[in-house]
Every structure is written in structure tokens, then in C-alpha cells.
Amino acid sequence: MFTGIITDIGEIKTIEQRGDTRAVITCGYDMAGVDIGASIACSGACLTVTEKGDNWFAVDMSAETIAKTADIWHEGGKLNLERALKVGDELGGHIVTGHVDGVGEVIGKEPAGDSTALVIRAPKSLAENIAEKGSVTVNGVSLTVNAIEDQADGTVDFGLNIIPHTAGMTTLGALSVGDQVNLEIDILTRYLARMQEVRCR
């Protein structure tokens, strides 16, 4: 489990195909305190540490992980990092599982005072799970939805306000129109959707 509060920005140093995809990611964490087998959310995707050094760790990603996440896995790519939540830690964002539900696209970006207004288009499969003033995770960052606009094709556009602190401490400030992003819906909506599905049978 995670909170969507980013604690470091990592960089992909190498990508290697070994049946699965192996990525070596540099970071600012004290890796002496990170065990092999520990979970680290990498731009919203929960990945397992398989190897580590003084300022880096390696992860293996299956074809399913690559297929279900945004096109961010390339050398030099920057990743939002968060270590797994420990009992007693402050829950500053919301409950995040690190399981990416879908891929969105940035379709708008403009200044809004000192902040940045982003508009992201989410796929039809997630549209009913995104609500105004609700929580959503974008590339691993816990955010509040400011506004939504349903589209004729079933997709939904939702607006976010990225304050300067968030822009500076995450990769969100570097997003451009056309970029893909990993989306995770609020875990509560997953259960509500499942309950509704079963009741309607």
C-alpha cells in the first residue's frame, strides 16, 4: 500500500530485455534500508526490488505491466518514487495500491495563477470511477479532481490543479500535452462498482 505522496524522483539508467523487462533506476534513497523484495511505486506501478546498490535498484516488469502502463519505460525517463506505507506512517494522500487501472492522456495544460491546470482524458473503462472532488492517482501522485466533463464516446476529461510544490517535487510539472499517464482510481470505487455489478445480475 502507498499514499500517493512522492518521496523521490528516480531516473531509469538502463532497460534490458530478459524475457521480462529489467530496469535499473537511480534514486536518492538510503538503499541500506531497502530490502530485496521490497515494493516501490514507480510512477504509480508497484514494482519489486530485485537487486540494489548504493544509489540504485533494479526491477523486473512483465509484458502485462508494460502493456497496461503508460509509455514511460525508457532510458533517461524520470519516475515518481514512493516506498511502501509502514504501520504508523502519516496517510497524507489517500490509499493507493500501486495497481494501474488505465492509461490517460494529457490534453490540456495552462497556467492558473502560480499553479498549473492540467486536463487529462481517461478511458471509457474508468469514466464512472472519476468524480469531482474525488481522489485519483496520476503517475503515482495523489490528487483531487477539480472538474469533470463526460465525452460523447464515453471517455471523461478531468481537471487538476498542480501547485508549485507538487510540480517541483514530482514529474507532473514536466508533463506536456500528448503525454501518457498512469491512472489509478480510488480503491473505494472499485468495491462499489463490483457491488453494483453483482446486484444487477
C-alpha positions as a printed Julia matrix, in Angstrom:
201×3 Matrix{Float64}:
   0.0     0.0     0.0
   1.03    3.57   -0.71
  -0.32    7.07   -0.11
   0.39    8.89   -3.36
   2.86   11.22   -1.63
   6.05   11.14   -3.69
   9.31   10.93   -1.74
  11.88   10.9    -4.55
  12.3    11.22   -8.3
  14.25    8.38   -9.89
  15.81    8.03  -13.31
  15.9     4.95  -15.49
  19.57    4.28  -16.25
  19.21    1.07  -18.24
  16.46   -1.01  -19.81
  17.2    -4.6   -20.75
  15.06   -7.33  -22.27
  15.5   -10.66  -20.47
  12.21  -12.33  -21.28
  10.81   -9.79  -18.84
  11.99   -6.17  -18.93
  14.68   -5.26  -16.4
  15.1    -1.62  -15.42
  17.85   -0.12  -13.27
  16.64    3.03  -11.53
  18.83    5.54   -9.7
  17.39    7.23   -6.64
  18.19    9.23   -3.53
  17.01    6.6    -1.06
  19.34    5.09    1.53
  19.3     1.67   -0.06
  20.77    0.07    3.06
  17.27    0.37    4.49
  15.53   -1.13    1.46
  15.31   -4.92    1.41
  15.44   -7.11   -1.66
  11.79   -7.96   -2.31
  10.55   -4.6    -1.05
   7.88   -2.75   -3.02
   8.46    0.67   -4.54
   5.81    2.51   -6.54
   7.37    3.77   -9.77
   5.12    6.44  -11.31
   2.16    4.57   -9.89
   3.19    0.99  -10.69
   4.07   -1.18   -7.69
   7.33   -2.95   -8.54
   9.57   -5.31   -6.58
  13.22   -4.56   -5.82
  15.23   -7.49   -7.23
  18.73   -6.03   -6.9
  20.21   -2.9    -5.39
  23.34   -0.79   -4.97
  24.32    2.38   -3.12
  22.04    4.68   -5.11
  20.07    2.39   -7.39
  17.69   -0.53   -7.52
  16.57   -2.93  -10.22
  13.06   -4.15  -11.03
  11.64   -6.73  -13.42
   8.49   -5.89  -15.37
   6.34   -8.46  -17.13
   4.85   -7.93  -20.58
   1.5    -7.34  -18.82
   2.96   -4.47  -16.78
   4.44   -2.84  -19.88
   1.19   -3.27  -21.81
  -1.05   -1.88  -19.05
   1.01    1.2   -18.17
   1.97    4.46  -19.87
   4.84    4.67  -22.34
   7.39    5.8   -19.73
   9.85    2.91  -19.63
  12.87    4.27  -21.48
  16.44    5.16  -20.56
  16.67    8.65  -19.08
  13.0     8.65  -18.11
  12.12   10.22  -14.77
   9.86    8.34  -12.35
   7.9     9.38   -9.26
   9.01    7.08   -6.44
   7.29    6.12   -3.2
   8.27    3.41   -0.76
   5.56    1.19    0.71
   3.48    2.54    3.59
   4.54    1.39    7.05
   2.21    0.96   10.01
   2.18    4.28   11.87
   3.14    6.41    8.85
   1.09    9.52    8.14
  -1.56    8.97    5.47
  -1.09   12.29    3.72
  -2.75   11.4     0.41
  -5.21    8.53    0.05
  -4.97    4.73   -0.01
  -3.11    3.76   -3.2
  -2.47    0.15   -4.23
   0.09    0.68   -6.98
  -2.09   -1.23   -9.44
  -2.56    0.88  -12.57
  -6.19    0.83  -13.74
  -5.67    2.54  -17.07
  -3.68    4.98  -19.16
  -4.77    8.57  -19.63
  -3.58   11.34  -21.94
  -2.78   14.95  -21.11
  -4.99   17.05  -23.38
  -4.6    20.44  -21.73
  -2.01   22.39  -19.77
  -2.04   26.08  -18.9
  -1.01   28.43  -16.08
  -3.54   29.05  -13.31
  -2.1    31.71  -11.05
   1.11   30.24   -9.64
  -0.2    26.76  -10.3
  -0.71   24.67  -13.44
  -4.09   23.47  -14.67
  -3.94   20.03  -16.27
  -6.72   18.3   -18.17
  -6.43   14.54  -18.59
  -8.61   12.3   -20.73
  -9.37    8.97  -19.07
 -10.58    5.89  -20.97
 -14.23    4.84  -21.03
 -13.5     1.95  -18.66
 -12.63    4.41  -15.88
 -15.12    7.19  -16.59
 -17.7     6.21  -13.96
 -14.98    5.95  -11.31
 -13.74    9.54  -11.57
 -15.78   12.16   -9.72
 -15.46   15.85   -8.99
 -13.7    16.4    -5.63
 -12.79   12.71   -5.56
  -9.27   11.3    -5.41
  -7.28    9.95   -8.34
  -3.67    8.89   -8.69
  -1.74   10.24  -11.68
   1.72    8.77  -12.23
   1.7     7.78   -8.58
   0.65   11.2    -7.24
  -2.47   11.53   -5.09
  -4.59   14.37   -6.48
  -8.07   15.84   -6.14
 -10.27   16.1    -9.23
 -11.4    19.69   -9.76
 -13.89   19.16  -12.57
 -15.11   16.5   -14.99
 -16.6    16.61  -18.46
 -18.09   13.47  -19.97
 -17.43   12.93  -23.65
 -19.74   11.51  -26.33
 -17.51    8.49  -26.86
 -17.71    7.51  -23.18
 -14.34    8.87  -22.14
 -14.07   11.58  -19.5
 -11.9    14.67  -19.25
 -10.95   15.71  -15.74
  -9.17   18.78  -14.47
  -6.41   19.0   -11.87
  -4.63   21.89  -10.19
  -0.9    21.26   -9.75
   0.53   23.6    -7.13
   4.2    24.68   -7.44
   5.3    22.34   -4.63
   3.78   19.31   -6.36
   5.19   20.36   -9.72
   8.67   20.69   -8.23
   8.65   17.51   -6.16
   7.21   15.21   -8.86
   7.41   14.72  -12.61
   3.99   16.32  -13.14
   5.47   19.74  -13.79
   7.27   18.37  -16.85
   4.18   16.85  -18.47
   3.2    18.07  -21.93
   0.03   17.79  -23.98
   0.01   14.37  -25.6
   1.91   12.61  -22.81
   0.52    9.38  -21.41
  -0.01    8.97  -17.66
  -0.73    6.05  -15.36
  -4.11    6.3   -13.63
  -5.34    4.56  -10.51
  -8.9     5.13   -9.34
  -9.86    5.41   -5.68
  -9.95    1.9    -4.22
 -13.42    2.55   -2.75
 -14.89    2.96   -6.23
 -13.55   -0.47   -7.22
 -15.55   -2.13   -4.48
 -18.64   -0.04   -5.14
 -18.52   -0.91   -8.84
 -18.16   -4.62   -8.01
 -21.08   -4.49   -5.55
 -23.25   -2.83   -8.17
 -22.22   -5.41  -10.78
 -23.19   -8.32   -8.53
 -26.52   -6.73   -7.5
 -27.51   -6.18  -11.12
 -27.06   -9.8   -12.15
